[in-house]
Amino acid sequence: MWNRYGKCLTFIAYMSLVLLAAVYPALGQTQAKRVNLGLPVLGDGQLPPLVLRGEPEPVRNVILLVGDGTGIAQRTLTRIVMGGANNPLPSELMWEVGLANTHSANALVTDSAAAATQLATGYWTNNGMLSVRPEGERVKTILELARELGKATGLVATSEITHATPAAFAAHETDRGDQTDVAVWMLKNRVDVLIGGGRSQFLPRSELGSRTDGRNILSEFEFAGWKVFDNMESVKKDSSPRILALISKAQLAYAEYRGDTLADMTEEALKRLAQKPNGFFLMVEGSQIDWACHDNIGRRMVHEAMEFEDAVDVALDYARKRDDTLVIVVADHETGGLAITGGSPDSTSVEIRW
């Protein structure tokens, strides 16, 4: 789902076309064509074409929110629990809605690395790979393009910031498990705002981290001009444009016990990225929706999804006050095979199975 507010002079078609990356393996090489009704269509000659409502319009800022593992059933369950079957979620009030194939290059069931690569680059790849094609070729990400255009960039996640989804936007690895290498990529790509967990991936074992190369990437970020934080309270008292806020050694706590929410983290990211005159690209992931679904825990999934929708609300509120910001809300795939098996349309109680 996505929403567009107005026009600007920069970040033209590529930023709008990235919405379709889960469907098209080489979006950057695809030419828009005309079909009946005079509407533009995207396709590579082999895949079914996707007809757009109109030509992509330029914007200055892009906020991409990814609800990891969130299928239609997860959204429906969250809507019911939050206020009933007919109480729309913030993201369900957006103007454009669509569905996309999310299989990877080598599997019908994608993982988050391959799915995020589709979103970040427009290319299909194999499960486990981060912004490289199956044969190993590195492909430019939308975050890297934004940086080339002089824009600020940011990544926010409730997982480790080096986990699969945020990693695909800033790193190029054949194995998503190489999180200590992803940390180096984030320094190399000079991501302005990083908020999430995963501090151990930036620290050497001598400092109770996971790195075997002896490097302290936190210190390297600090030397390069970033403010480094280990808690959100300190972040909120600071206004530095470049921050590395790793507020947990590994992933963040479950939403029920998190304290500072994904919405809080999104607000702090926007506060900093908005200082950049050329605009920004921000990716926000509700990472642990997926994990709750892997564990088949509906209550926990709903808490995570509700927190994600609060972050969507923050993004939409930011965009409503401007005329130059594109807000995109997507899932990378569904997880768990959730089914709603009973309940009343007048109740916030529901029966589910996995």
N, C-alpha and C positions, 0 to 999 in steps of 0.2 A: 504494500500500500504506500501511496505517496501523496504528497501535498505540495503545491507550488504557490509561492506568493511573489507575484510581480516579476520584474526583469532587472537585469544589470548588464554590464559591458564585458564581463569576464566569465570564465568557466563555462563555455558554451556547450555544444552538443554532447561532448564526452561525458559530462557530469550527469546529464539526463539519461544518456544511453546506458550508463552503468546499472540502471534499474533492471535492465533486461539481461544482465550478464549471466544469470542463472540459466538462461535458455540458449544463448548464442556463444559458441566457443571462441570466436575471433571478432568481437564487436568492433575493435579498432580498425579492422580491415573491411568491414561491411559497408556497402553503399546503400543509402536510402533510395527506394524505388517508388514509383507511382503505380497504383493499381486502380481498379474501378472505384468509384465514388470520390476520386481525387485525393485520397488520404495516403500519407507516406507509409511504407511497409519496410520492415527490417527482416532480412533472411540471408542465408549464405548459399542458396540454391539447392541445398540438401535438406535443411530443416524447414518445418512449416513456417510460413511468414507470420509475423506479428504486425497487425495494422495499428498504427498509432492514431489517436484522436486528432492530432495536429503536429506541426513541426516542433521539435524540442526548442525551448526558449532558454536564453542565457540567464544564469544566476551568479551571484557573488559567493554565497555561502552554501554549503551542503552539510546537513546533519543526517547521518545514516544510523538508524537504530535497529539492531538485530536481536530478535527474541530467539535465542538458540533452542532448537528442538520444539518450536511452537507450531503445532499443526492446527487445523480448524477445530478439532475437539478440545484442544487446550484453550483456545481462545473462547470457545463457547462456555466451557466450564468456568473460566475466570469471569466472564460476563455474568453468568447466573449467580455466582457467589458474591460478586461485587454489588449486585442490585436487582437481579432477576433477568429472565430470558430476554426481555425487551429493553434492557437498560444498556445502551451502547457504550463500549469502551472508548477512551479518548482516540485511539487509532482508528476506530470504526466510524468516526465522524469525518474522516478525511475524504477527499474528493474522488480519488481514483483507486480502484481495487482490481487486482489481477491475481492469477495463479501461474506458477511456472514449474517446469520440470526441474528437479534438483539432483538427479542421478549424477554420479561422477563419470570419468572417462572409462573406468574399469570395473564399475559395480553399479547395480541398480540402487543399492542403498548407500548413499554418500556418507562420508564423515564430515566433521566440521572444517577440516583443513581444505578438502577439495571444494566444499560448498563456499567457503569464504574466499577461496581463490577465484571462483566464478564471479562473486560479487566485487572483488577487488580489482580484477584484471579483465574480465570478459572471456576468459579461456577455461575450458574444461581441463581437469587434470585428474590424476589417480588419487585414490584415498591416501591420506597421510602426507601429501605434498603441499608445500606452501609457496604459491606464486611462482612455480616452475611448471613447464609443460611436461607431459609424461616422459619425454626423452631427455629432460633435464634443462631445457632452455629457460632462462630467467625471463619473466615478462613483467613489464612496468605495471605498478599498481596505481590506483587512483590517488592514494596518499602521496606517492612519489611524483605524480603529475602535478598535484596541488602545490607541492614544494617547489617544483620547477617554475610554476607560474607565480611564485612569490607569495603564496598563501601560507597561513599558519596551519598546523596539523595537530590532531589530537586523537587519542585512543583512551577509552574508558571501559572497564570490564569488571565483573564481580568474580571472575576467575583470576588466575595469574595473568598479568598483562602480557606474558610471553606465551599464553595458551593459544590454541589453534586459530580461533577467529581473529583476535587482534593481531596475531603474528602474521597472518596472511596479508595484511595491509602494509606491513613494514619490513618484511623479511622474505628471503628466498632460500628455502631449504627443501631437500628431498625427503626429510623425515621430521614431522611435527614434534617429535620427542626431543629434538636438539634445542631445548629451551634456553640453555646458556648461550648458544650461538645466536638465537633470536634476540637476546638482550643486546648483543653487540650490534646487530643490524639496526636496532632502534636508536642506538647512539649514532651509527653511521648515517642513518636517514634523518637524524636531527629532529625527531618528533617533538614538537613544542610542549605538548601537555600529555602526560601519561599518568593515569590514575587507576589503581587496581591492586591486586595482590602480586605475590611472586618475588618478594625481596631476595629470597635465597638464590634465585637464578642470576643475580647481579653481584653476589658476594663470593669470595673464595672460601674454600673449606676451612682455612685457618681462622676465618671470621664467622664460622657456623653457617656458611653458605653451601652452594652446590657446585661451584666452579672448580675445575681441576687445573685451570691454566694460571691460577694465582692472581688473576686480575680482579680489581675492585671496580666494577662498572659504575657503581654509585659515585665513587670519587671521581671517575672520569667524566661523568655527567656534570658533577659539581664544578670541576676544573673548566669545563666547556661553557659554563655560565648558567646552568640550571640550578634552581633551588630544589633541594632534596628533602622530602618529608617522610615520616613513618606514621603519621596520624592525621585525621581530617581536621581536628581542632586547630592545629597549626596552619594547615592549608587555608582555612577560612579566615585566619587573621592576616593573611599575606595576599598581595596582589601581583606578585611577580608574573611576567608573561610566559615564562618557561619553567615548568615544574615537573619533577619526577616524584610522585606520591605513591609509594608502595606501602600500603597500610596493613599488610599482613605478610608473614613469611611465605605462605602458600596462597591458596584461594581465600577469599573473604568468608566470613561466617555466613550461615544461612540467613535469609532475609528476616526471619523472625527475631534473630539475635544480633543483627548487623549494626544497629545504632544509626550510623550515617548511611543514608539510603543511596540507591543509584540515582535518584532525582537530585540529591545533594551533590553528588559527584558530577553530574551533568551540568548543574548550575555553576559549579566552580570552574569546569572546563570552559563553558561558554563565556564566563566573565573574563577569562584570559585570552581566549581566541579572538574575541570581539575587538581586542585592542589592535589587531592587525589591519591596516588600512586596505590591504588587497583582498581581504576575505579569508575564509578558512574551510577546511574539511575536518569533520569530526565523526568518528565512529563510536557508538555506544552499544555495548553488548550486555544483555541480560543472560549471562552465561549459565547460571545455575537452574534455570527452567529446565534445561536439557538434563542436568544431573539428577534432578528430582524425578524426571520421567524415566531415566535409566533405572532408578531404584523403585519405580512404580509407587511413588508416594504422592497422592493427589493433593493433600493438604499443603505440603511443602511446595509443590509446583504452583499452586494458586498464589501462595505468598510471594514467590519469585515473580510470577507473571503480573501480579498487582503492582509490585514495586517497579517493574519494567514499564507498565502503563503510566505510572506517575512520572517516569523519566520522559516518556513520549509527551505528556502534558507540558512538561517544562520546555521541551523543544518546540512544540506548537505555539506556546505562549510567546517564546522568543520570536518566532517567525511572524506571528500575527502583528507584532509591533513594528514590522519592517516590510519592505517590498522586494527584498533581494535574496531570500533564503528558501532553499528547497529542503523539505523534510521527507525522509523516506523511512518507512517502517516495513521490515521484511522478517521472515523466518528463513533460516538456511536449510531446514529440513524438519520433519516430525520425528519424535522419539517416543517409543514405548507402546504404540498401538492403543492409545487411550480411546475408550468408547463410553458414551453417555447412555445408560440403559434405563433410566427412569427418573421421574420427578414431575413437579407441577410448574406450569408457566407463571404461577403466582407466588412461587416460593424461591428462596435462595438455597434450599437444600436440593441435592441431586445425587443420584446413584450412578456409580461409574464402575467400569472394569478395565483391566489392561489385557 
